[in-house]
Amino acid sequence: MRYSKEEQIAIGARLYNHEITHREAIIEYEISSSSIDNYIRAYKRSKGIPINSPPSVKQSSPKPPKRSSDMDIE
């Protein structure tokens, strides 16, 4: 089913405020998990709540090879 922007924000508010679970929303509103995420984002935008973005993958720099002076010699 297609919901208006206002309806999406209202559904997003219910989810954000923990009035219903994701599973309940999927059943009650016949929407997908990705729609749930979009509705919560729409609600947050409408209220000026910061939207968390997924953490970026940091490229770690390769470690330099160990030198003999770095190793414990017994």
PDB file of N, CA, C and O in Angstrom:
ATOM      1  N   MET A   1       0.844  -1.180   0.000  1.00  0.00           N
ATOM      2  CA  MET A   1       0.000   0.000   0.000  1.00  0.00           C
ATOM      3  C   MET A   1       0.886   1.237   0.000  1.00  0.00           C
ATOM      4  O   MET A   1       1.958   1.237   0.605  1.00  0.00           O
ATOM      5  N   ARG A   2       0.450   2.269  -0.663  1.00  0.00           N
ATOM      6  CA  ARG A   2       1.184   3.524  -0.758  1.00  0.00           C
ATOM      7  C   ARG A   2       0.629   4.487   0.279  1.00  0.00           C
ATOM      8  O   ARG A   2      -0.582   4.692   0.367  1.00  0.00           O
ATOM      9  N   TYR A   3       1.530   5.079   1.067  1.00  0.00           N
ATOM     10  CA  TYR A   3       1.126   6.029   2.102  1.00  0.00           C
ATOM     11  C   TYR A   3       1.610   7.422   1.743  1.00  0.00           C
ATOM     12  O   TYR A   3       2.670   7.588   1.139  1.00  0.00           O
ATOM     13  N   SER A   4       0.817   8.429   2.125  1.00  0.00           N
ATOM     14  CA  SER A   4       1.211   9.816   1.883  1.00  0.00           C
ATOM     15  C   SER A   4       2.408  10.159   2.767  1.00  0.00           C
ATOM     16  O   SER A   4       2.723   9.427   3.705  1.00  0.00           O
ATOM     17  N   LYS A   5       3.068  11.266   2.466  1.00  0.00           N
ATOM     18  CA  LYS A   5       4.224  11.692   3.258  1.00  0.00           C
ATOM     19  C   LYS A   5       3.831  11.875   4.721  1.00  0.00           C
ATOM     20  O   LYS A   5       4.584  11.491   5.616  1.00  0.00           O
ATOM     21  N   GLU A   6       2.666  12.455   4.971  1.00  0.00           N
ATOM     22  CA  GLU A   6       2.199  12.666   6.348  1.00  0.00           C
ATOM     23  C   GLU A   6       1.976  11.336   7.060  1.00  0.00           C
ATOM     24  O   GLU A   6       2.323  11.178   8.230  1.00  0.00           O
ATOM     25  N   GLU A   7       1.389  10.379   6.336  1.00  0.00           N
ATOM     26  CA  GLU A   7       1.163   9.053   6.923  1.00  0.00           C
ATOM     27  C   GLU A   7       2.487   8.348   7.210  1.00  0.00           C
ATOM     28  O   GLU A   7       2.639   7.696   8.242  1.00  0.00           O
ATOM     29  N   GLN A   8       3.440   8.484   6.292  1.00  0.00           N
ATOM     30  CA  GLN A   8       4.755   7.876   6.502  1.00  0.00           C
ATOM     31  C   GLN A   8       5.426   8.449   7.750  1.00  0.00           C
ATOM     32  O   GLN A   8       6.012   7.710   8.541  1.00  0.00           O
ATOM     33  N   ILE A   9       5.338   9.758   7.918  1.00  0.00           N
ATOM     34  CA  ILE A   9       5.930  10.408   9.092  1.00  0.00           C
ATOM     35  C   ILE A   9       5.227   9.940  10.364  1.00  0.00           C
ATOM     36  O   ILE A   9       5.880   9.721  11.384  1.00  0.00           O
ATOM     37  N   ALA A  10       3.910   9.787  10.313  1.00  0.00           N
ATOM     38  CA  ALA A  10       3.159   9.312  11.484  1.00  0.00           C
ATOM     39  C   ALA A  10       3.552   7.877  11.842  1.00  0.00           C
ATOM     40  O   ALA A  10       3.705   7.545  13.017  1.00  0.00           O
ATOM     41  N   ILE A  11       3.713   7.036  10.832  1.00  0.00           N
ATOM     42  CA  ILE A  11       4.150   5.657  11.074  1.00  0.00           C
ATOM     43  C   ILE A  11       5.573   5.671  11.627  1.00  0.00           C
ATOM     44  O   ILE A  11       5.885   4.949  12.574  1.00  0.00           O
ATOM     45  N   GLY A  12       6.427   6.492  11.032  1.00  0.00           N
ATOM     46  CA  GLY A  12       7.806   6.621  11.512  1.00  0.00           C
ATOM     47  C   GLY A  12       7.862   7.081  12.953  1.00  0.00           C
ATOM     48  O   GLY A  12       8.713   6.626  13.718  1.00  0.00           O
ATOM     49  N   ALA A  13       6.958   7.986  13.336  1.00  0.00           N
ATOM     50  CA  ALA A  13       6.910   8.471  14.725  1.00  0.00           C
ATOM     51  C   ALA A  13       6.548   7.339  15.672  1.00  0.00           C
ATOM     52  O   ALA A  13       7.148   7.202  16.738  1.00  0.00           O
ATOM     53  N   ARG A  14       5.573   6.532  15.289  1.00  0.00           N
ATOM     54  CA  ARG A  14       5.174   5.398  16.141  1.00  0.00           C
ATOM     55  C   ARG A  14       6.331   4.427  16.338  1.00  0.00           C
ATOM     56  O   ARG A  14       6.538   3.901  17.432  1.00  0.00           O
ATOM     57  N   LEU A  15       7.079   4.198  15.269  1.00  0.00           N
ATOM     58  CA  LEU A  15       8.235   3.303  15.359  1.00  0.00           C
ATOM     59  C   LEU A  15       9.342   3.930  16.205  1.00  0.00           C
ATOM     60  O   LEU A  15       9.903   3.276  17.085  1.00  0.00           O
ATOM     61  N   TYR A  16       9.650   5.184  15.941  1.00  0.00           N
ATOM     62  CA  TYR A  16      10.724   5.880  16.659  1.00  0.00           C
ATOM     63  C   TYR A  16      10.435   5.956  18.157  1.00  0.00           C
ATOM     64  O   TYR A  16      11.341   5.830  18.980  1.00  0.00           O
ATOM     65  N   ASN A  17       9.176   6.161  18.495  1.00  0.00           N
ATOM     66  CA  ASN A  17       8.776   6.281  19.904  1.00  0.00           C
ATOM     67  C   ASN A  17       8.469   4.930  20.554  1.00  0.00           C
ATOM     68  O   ASN A  17       7.972   4.873  21.679  1.00  0.00           O
ATOM     69  N   HIS A  18       8.768   3.854  19.841  1.00  0.00           N
ATOM     70  CA  HIS A  18       8.594   2.480  20.341  1.00  0.00           C
ATOM     71  C   HIS A  18       7.148   2.155  20.719  1.00  0.00           C
ATOM     72  O   HIS A  18       6.895   1.379  21.641  1.00  0.00           O
ATOM     73  N   GLU A  19       6.209   2.756  19.997  1.00  0.00           N
ATOM     74  CA  GLU A  19       4.797   2.427  20.213  1.00  0.00           C
ATOM     75  C   GLU A  19       4.458   1.098  19.542  1.00  0.00           C
ATOM     76  O   GLU A  19       3.581   0.367  20.001  1.00  0.00           O
ATOM     77  N   ILE A  20       5.161   0.793  18.451  1.00  0.00           N
ATOM     78  CA  ILE A  20       5.006  -0.482  17.757  1.00  0.00           C
ATOM     79  C   ILE A  20       6.394  -0.988  17.366  1.00  0.00           C
ATOM     80  O   ILE A  20       7.342  -0.215  17.230  1.00  0.00           O
ATOM     81  N   THR A  21       6.485  -2.294  17.191  1.00  0.00           N
ATOM     82  CA  THR A  21       7.750  -2.892  16.762  1.00  0.00           C
ATOM     83  C   THR A  21       7.804  -2.921  15.235  1.00  0.00           C
ATOM     84  O   THR A  21       6.805  -2.686  14.555  1.00  0.00           O
ATOM     85  N   HIS A  22       8.987  -3.213  14.720  1.00  0.00           N
ATOM     86  CA  HIS A  22       9.126  -3.349  13.265  1.00  0.00           C
ATOM     87  C   HIS A  22       8.191  -4.436  12.749  1.00  0.00           C
ATOM     88  O   HIS A  22       7.519  -4.261  11.732  1.00  0.00           O
ATOM     89  N   ARG A  23       8.156  -5.544  13.451  1.00  0.00           N
ATOM     90  CA  ARG A  23       7.306  -6.665  13.019  1.00  0.00           C
ATOM     91  C   ARG A  23       5.834  -6.251  12.994  1.00  0.00           C
ATOM     92  O   ARG A  23       5.111  -6.572  12.051  1.00  0.00           O
ATOM     93  N   GLU A  24       5.395  -5.539  14.032  1.00  0.00           N
ATOM     94  CA  GLU A  24       3.995  -5.086  14.078  1.00  0.00           C
ATOM     95  C   GLU A  24       3.694  -4.141  12.920  1.00  0.00           C
ATOM     96  O   GLU A  24       2.620  -4.214  12.322  1.00  0.00           O
ATOM     97  N   ALA A  25       4.637  -3.252  12.602  1.00  0.00           N
ATOM     98  CA  ALA A  25       4.433  -2.311  11.498  1.00  0.00           C
ATOM     99  C   ALA A  25       4.345  -3.039  10.161  1.00  0.00           C
ATOM    100  O   ALA A  25       3.526  -2.694   9.309  1.00  0.00           O
ATOM    101  N   ILE A  26       5.192  -4.043   9.985  1.00  0.00           N
ATOM    102  CA  ILE A  26       5.166  -4.822   8.741  1.00  0.00           C
ATOM    103  C   ILE A  26       3.793  -5.462   8.546  1.00  0.00           C
ATOM    104  O   ILE A  26       3.250  -5.463   7.441  1.00  0.00           O
ATOM    105  N   ILE A  27       3.242  -6.002   9.623  1.00  0.00           N
ATOM    106  CA  ILE A  27       1.936  -6.671   9.542  1.00  0.00           C
ATOM    107  C   ILE A  27       0.798  -5.656   9.423  1.00  0.00           C
ATOM    108  O   ILE A  27      -0.065  -5.778   8.554  1.00  0.00           O
ATOM    109  N   GLU A  28       0.807  -4.657  10.302  1.00  0.00           N
ATOM    110  CA  GLU A  28      -0.300  -3.690  10.350  1.00  0.00           C
ATOM    111  C   GLU A  28      -0.391  -2.828   9.094  1.00  0.00           C
ATOM    112  O   GLU A  28      -1.484  -2.581   8.584  1.00  0.00           O
ATOM    113  N   TYR A  29       0.764  -2.369   8.595  1.00  0.00           N
ATOM    114  CA  TYR A  29       0.767  -1.444   7.463  1.00  0.00           C
ATOM    115  C   TYR A  29       1.148  -2.102   6.136  1.00  0.00           C
ATOM    116  O   TYR A  29       1.127  -1.458   5.087  1.00  0.00           O
ATOM    117  N   GLU A  30       1.496  -3.392   6.194  1.00  0.00           N
ATOM    118  CA  GLU A  30       1.901  -4.126   4.992  1.00  0.00           C
ATOM    119  C   GLU A  30       3.033  -3.408   4.263  1.00  0.00           C
ATOM    120  O   GLU A  30       2.942  -3.116   3.071  1.00  0.00           O
ATOM    121  N   ILE A  31       4.110  -3.130   5.015  1.00  0.00           N
ATOM    122  CA  ILE A  31       5.271  -2.444   4.459  1.00  0.00           C
ATOM    123  C   ILE A  31       6.517  -3.304   4.669  1.00  0.00           C
ATOM    124  O   ILE A  31       6.524  -4.231   5.478  1.00  0.00           O
ATOM    125  N   SER A  32       7.555  -2.978   3.930  1.00  0.00           N
ATOM    126  CA  SER A  32       8.810  -3.730   4.023  1.00  0.00           C
ATOM    127  C   SER A  32       9.732  -3.121   5.079  1.00  0.00           C
ATOM    128  O   SER A  32       9.486  -2.027   5.586  1.00  0.00           O
ATOM    129  N   SER A  33      10.781  -3.844   5.394  1.00  0.00           N
ATOM    130  CA  SER A  33      11.775  -3.351   6.349  1.00  0.00           C
ATOM    131  C   SER A  33      12.442  -2.080   5.840  1.00  0.00           C
ATOM    132  O   SER A  33      12.714  -1.164   6.617  1.00  0.00           O
ATOM    133  N   SER A  34      12.705  -2.022   4.544  1.00  0.00           N
ATOM    134  CA  SER A  34      13.334  -0.816   4.002  1.00  0.00           C
ATOM    135  C   SER A  34      12.383   0.379   4.077  1.00  0.00           C
ATOM    136  O   SER A  34      12.830   1.509   4.278  1.00  0.00           O
ATOM    137  N   SER A  35      11.079   0.145   3.919  1.00  0.00           N
ATOM    138  CA  SER A  35      10.109   1.231   4.085  1.00  0.00           C
ATOM    139  C   SER A  35      10.111   1.730   5.521  1.00  0.00           C
ATOM    140  O   SER A  35      10.006   2.932   5.766  1.00  0.00           O
ATOM    141  N   ILE A  36      10.230   0.816   6.462  1.00  0.00           N
ATOM    142  CA  ILE A  36      10.290   1.197   7.877  1.00  0.00           C
ATOM    143  C   ILE A  36      11.461   2.139   8.103  1.00  0.00           C
ATOM    144  O   ILE A  36      11.310   3.184   8.736  1.00  0.00           O
ATOM    145  N   ASP A  37      12.630   1.769   7.585  1.00  0.00           N
ATOM    146  CA  ASP A  37      13.814   2.621   7.738  1.00  0.00           C
ATOM    147  C   ASP A  37      13.577   3.996   7.118  1.00  0.00           C
ATOM    148  O   ASP A  37      13.948   5.017   7.698  1.00  0.00           O
ATOM    149  N   ASN A  38      12.960   4.017   5.939  1.00  0.00           N
ATOM    150  CA  ASN A  38      12.674   5.289   5.267  1.00  0.00           C
ATOM    151  C   ASN A  38      11.687   6.134   6.065  1.00  0.00           C
ATOM    152  O   ASN A  38      11.849   7.351   6.150  1.00  0.00           O
ATOM    153  N   TYR A  39      10.673   5.512   6.647  1.00  0.00           N
ATOM    154  CA  TYR A  39       9.665   6.248   7.414  1.00  0.00           C
ATOM    155  C   TYR A  39      10.271   6.832   8.688  1.00  0.00           C
ATOM    156  O   TYR A  39       9.950   7.957   9.070  1.00  0.00           O
ATOM    157  N   ILE A  40      11.138   6.077   9.337  1.00  0.00           N
ATOM    158  CA  ILE A  40      11.804   6.599  10.536  1.00  0.00           C
ATOM    159  C   ILE A  40      12.697   7.774  10.152  1.00  0.00           C
ATOM    160  O   ILE A  40      12.727   8.784  10.855  1.00  0.00           O
ATOM    161  N   ARG A  41      13.431   7.651   9.030  1.00  0.00           N
ATOM    162  CA  ARG A  41      14.265   8.758   8.559  1.00  0.00           C
ATOM    163  C   ARG A  41      13.419   9.991   8.248  1.00  0.00           C
ATOM    164  O   ARG A  41      13.802  11.113   8.581  1.00  0.00           O
ATOM    165  N   ALA A  42      12.271   9.781   7.610  1.00  0.00           N
ATOM    166  CA  ALA A  42      11.380  10.900   7.277  1.00  0.00           C
ATOM    167  C   ALA A  42      10.896  11.586   8.547  1.00  0.00           C
ATOM    168  O   ALA A  42      10.841  12.815   8.608  1.00  0.00           O
ATOM    169  N   TYR A  43      10.548  10.802   9.559  1.00  0.00           N
ATOM    170  CA  TYR A  43      10.115  11.381  10.833  1.00  0.00           C
ATOM    171  C   TYR A  43      11.241  12.193  11.457  1.00  0.00           C
ATOM    172  O   TYR A  43      11.022  13.319  11.905  1.00  0.00           O
ATOM    173  N   LYS A  44      12.447  11.626  11.489  1.00  0.00           N
ATOM    174  CA  LYS A  44      13.587  12.330  12.080  1.00  0.00           C
ATOM    175  C   LYS A  44      13.858  13.645  11.349  1.00  0.00           C
ATOM    176  O   LYS A  44      14.100  14.673  11.981  1.00  0.00           O
ATOM    177  N   ARG A  45      13.817  13.607  10.007  1.00  0.00           N
ATOM    178  CA  ARG A  45      14.025  14.832   9.232  1.00  0.00           C
ATOM    179  C   ARG A  45      12.978  15.882   9.580  1.00  0.00           C
ATOM    180  O   ARG A  45      13.295  17.065   9.703  1.00  0.00           O
ATOM    181  N   SER A  46      11.730  15.448   9.737  1.00  0.00           N
ATOM    182  CA  SER A  46      10.643  16.396  10.015  1.00  0.00           C
ATOM    183  C   SER A  46      10.796  17.053  11.382  1.00  0.00           C
ATOM    184  O   SER A  46      10.284  18.151  11.603  1.00  0.00           O
ATOM    185  N   LYS A  47      11.496  16.390  12.299  1.00  0.00           N
ATOM    186  CA  LYS A  47      11.689  16.911  13.657  1.00  0.00           C
ATOM    187  C   LYS A  47      13.087  17.480  13.876  1.00  0.00           C
ATOM    188  O   LYS A  47      13.396  17.957  14.967  1.00  0.00           O
ATOM    189  N   GLY A  48      13.936  17.433  12.847  1.00  0.00           N
ATOM    190  CA  GLY A  48      15.293  17.950  12.978  1.00  0.00           C
ATOM    191  C   GLY A  48      16.198  17.069  13.827  1.00  0.00           C
ATOM    192  O   GLY A  48      17.193  17.540  14.378  1.00  0.00           O
ATOM    193  N   ILE A  49      15.852  15.794  13.931  1.00  0.00           N
ATOM    194  CA  ILE A  49      16.659  14.847  14.700  1.00  0.00           C
ATOM    195  C   ILE A  49      17.787  14.355  13.800  1.00  0.00           C
ATOM    196  O   ILE A  49      17.534  13.953  12.664  1.00  0.00           O
ATOM    197  N   PRO A  50      19.035  14.380  14.289  1.00  0.00           N
ATOM    198  CA  PRO A  50      20.140  13.906  13.447  1.00  0.00           C
ATOM    199  C   PRO A  50      19.933  12.454  13.015  1.00  0.00           C
ATOM    200  O   PRO A  50      19.485  11.607  13.788  1.00  0.00           O
ATOM    201  N   ILE A  51      20.271  12.205  11.772  1.00  0.00           N
ATOM    202  CA  ILE A  51      20.148  10.857  11.222  1.00  0.00           C
ATOM    203  C   ILE A  51      21.534  10.233  11.240  1.00  0.00           C
ATOM    204  O   ILE A  51      22.475  10.761  10.648  1.00  0.00           O
ATOM    205  N   ASN A  52      21.646   9.109  11.924  1.00  0.00           N
ATOM    206  CA  ASN A  52      22.931   8.418  11.993  1.00  0.00           C
ATOM    207  C   ASN A  52      23.199   7.721  10.677  1.00  0.00           C
ATOM    208  O   ASN A  52      22.361   6.981  10.163  1.00  0.00           O
ATOM    209  N   SER A  53      24.385   7.971  10.142  1.00  0.00           N
ATOM    210  CA  SER A  53      24.764   7.250   8.931  1.00  0.00           C
ATOM    211  C   SER A  53      25.584   6.039   9.337  1.00  0.00           C
ATOM    212  O   SER A  53      26.211   6.036  10.397  1.00  0.00           O
ATOM    213  N   PRO A  54      25.583   5.022   8.509  1.00  0.00           N
ATOM    214  CA  PRO A  54      26.360   3.835   8.859  1.00  0.00           C
ATOM    215  C   PRO A  54      27.832   4.198   8.989  1.00  0.00           C
ATOM    216  O   PRO A  54      28.318   5.078   8.278  1.00  0.00           O
ATOM    217  N   PRO A  55      28.540   3.534   9.885  1.00  0.00           N
ATOM    218  CA  PRO A  55      29.958   3.865  10.057  1.00  0.00           C
ATOM    219  C   PRO A  55      30.735   3.584   8.780  1.00  0.00           C
ATOM    220  O   PRO A  55      30.497   2.590   8.094  1.00  0.00           O
ATOM    221  N   SER A  56      31.668   4.478   8.476  1.00  0.00           N
ATOM    222  CA  SER A  56      32.466   4.272   7.271  1.00  0.00           C
ATOM    223  C   SER A  56      33.540   3.227   7.545  1.00  0.00           C
ATOM    224  O   SER A  56      34.022   3.073   8.667  1.00  0.00           O
ATOM    225  N   VAL A  57      33.883   2.543   6.518  1.00  0.00           N
ATOM    226  CA  VAL A  57      34.916   1.518   6.639  1.00  0.00           C
ATOM    227  C   VAL A  57      36.257   2.220   6.500  1.00  0.00           C
ATOM    228  O   VAL A  57      36.542   2.845   5.478  1.00  0.00           O
ATOM    229  N   LYS A  58      37.065   2.111   7.526  1.00  0.00           N
ATOM    230  CA  LYS A  58      38.368   2.762   7.494  1.00  0.00           C
ATOM    231  C   LYS A  58      39.397   1.794   6.934  1.00  0.00           C
ATOM    232  O   LYS A  58      39.461   0.626   7.316  1.00  0.00           O
ATOM    233  N   GLN A  59      40.177   2.304   6.042  1.00  0.00           N
ATOM    234  CA  GLN A  59      41.260   1.510   5.487  1.00  0.00           C
ATOM    235  C   GLN A  59      42.434   1.614   6.450  1.00  0.00           C
ATOM    236  O   GLN A  59      42.937   2.709   6.700  1.00  0.00           O
ATOM    237  N   SER A  60      42.867   0.504   6.982  1.00  0.00           N
ATOM    238  CA  SER A  60      44.007   0.546   7.881  1.00  0.00           C
ATOM    239  C   SER A  60      45.282   0.514   7.051  1.00  0.00           C
ATOM    240  O   SER A  60      45.386  -0.204   6.056  1.00  0.00           O
ATOM    241  N   SER A  61      46.235   1.302   7.486  1.00  0.00           N
ATOM    242  CA  SER A  61      47.499   1.317   6.759  1.00  0.00           C
ATOM    243  C   SER A  61      48.276   0.056   7.101  1.00  0.00           C
ATOM    244  O   SER A  61      48.235  -0.414   8.238  1.00  0.00           O
ATOM    245  N   PRO A  62      48.972  -0.485   6.136  1.00  0.00           N
ATOM    246  CA  PRO A  62      49.722  -1.709   6.415  1.00  0.00           C
ATOM    247  C   PRO A  62      50.836  -1.435   7.415  1.00  0.00           C
ATOM    248  O   PRO A  62      51.464  -0.377   7.392  1.00  0.00           O
ATOM    249  N   LYS A  63      51.069  -2.394   8.284  1.00  0.00           N
ATOM    250  CA  LYS A  63      52.120  -2.250   9.280  1.00  0.00           C
ATOM    251  C   LYS A  63      53.465  -2.524   8.620  1.00  0.00           C
ATOM    252  O   LYS A  63      53.594  -3.430   7.797  1.00  0.00           O
ATOM    253  N   PRO A  64      54.456  -1.736   8.989  1.00  0.00           N
ATOM    254  CA  PRO A  64      55.782  -1.998   8.409  1.00  0.00           C
ATOM    255  C   PRO A  64      56.328  -3.321   8.937  1.00  0.00           C
ATOM    256  O   PRO A  64      56.002  -3.725  10.053  1.00  0.00           O
ATOM    257  N   PRO A  65      57.145  -3.986   8.153  1.00  0.00           N
ATOM    258  CA  PRO A  65      57.703  -5.258   8.619  1.00  0.00           C
ATOM    259  C   PRO A  65      58.598  -5.039   9.833  1.00  0.00           C
ATOM    260  O   PRO A  65      59.246  -4.001   9.968  1.00  0.00           O
ATOM    261  N   LYS A  66      58.621  -6.026  10.701  1.00  0.00           N
ATOM    262  CA  LYS A  66      59.461  -5.922  11.895  1.00  0.00           C
ATOM    263  C   LYS A  66      60.926  -6.009  11.494  1.00  0.00           C
ATOM    264  O   LYS A  66      61.327  -6.796  10.636  1.00  0.00           O
ATOM    265  N   ARG A  67      61.699  -5.167  12.152  1.00  0.00           N
ATOM    266  CA  ARG A  67      63.144  -5.221  11.948  1.00  0.00           C
ATOM    267  C   ARG A  67      63.751  -6.025  13.076  1.00  0.00           C
ATOM    268  O   ARG A  67      63.143  -6.187  14.134  1.00  0.00           O
ATOM    269  N   SER A  68      64.915  -6.513  12.855  1.00  0.00           N
ATOM    270  CA  SER A  68      65.572  -7.320  13.886  1.00  0.00           C
ATOM    271  C   SER A  68      65.801  -6.512  15.154  1.00  0.00           C
ATOM    272  O   SER A  68      65.846  -7.085  16.243  1.00  0.00           O
ATOM    273  N   SER A  69      65.947  -5.194  15.040  1.00  0.00           N
ATOM    274  CA  SER A  69      66.154  -4.369  16.233  1.00  0.00           C
ATOM    275  C   SER A  69      64.865  -4.239  17.047  1.00  0.00           C
ATOM    276  O   SER A  69      64.913  -3.910  18.232  1.00  0.00           O
ATOM    277  N   ASP A  70      63.705  -4.498  16.414  1.00  0.00           N
ATOM    278  CA  ASP A  70      62.422  -4.417  17.110  1.00  0.00           C
ATOM    279  C   ASP A  70      62.093  -5.700  17.858  1.00  0.00           C
ATOM    280  O   ASP A  70      61.240  -5.697  18.745  1.00  0.00           O
ATOM    281  N   MET A  71      62.749  -6.777  17.515  1.00  0.00           N
ATOM    282  CA  MET A  71      62.430  -8.069  18.112  1.00  0.00           C
ATOM    283  C   MET A  71      63.251  -8.296  19.373  1.00  0.00           C
ATOM    284  O   MET A  71      64.393  -7.853  19.491  1.00  0.00           O
ATOM    285  N   ASP A  72      62.638  -8.988  20.293  1.00  0.00           N
ATOM    286  CA  ASP A  72      63.364  -9.360  21.507  1.00  0.00           C
ATOM    287  C   ASP A  72      64.293 -10.510  21.168  1.00  0.00           C
ATOM    288  O   ASP A  72      63.860 -11.554  20.681  1.00  0.00           O
ATOM    289  N   ILE A  73      65.535 -10.311  21.425  1.00  0.00           N
ATOM    290  CA  ILE A  73      66.497 -11.375  21.174  1.00  0.00           C
ATOM    291  C   ILE A  73      66.993 -11.868  22.518  1.00  0.00           C
ATOM    292  O   ILE A  73      67.488 -11.090  23.334  1.00  0.00           O
ATOM    293  N   GLU A  74      66.858 -13.147  22.740  1.00  0.00           N
ATOM    294  CA  GLU A  74      67.282 -13.712  24.018  1.00  0.00           C
ATOM    295  C   GLU A  74      68.545 -14.480  23.858  1.00  0.00           C
ATOM    296  O   GLU A  74      69.059 -15.032  24.830  1.00  0.00           O
TER     297      GLU A  74
END
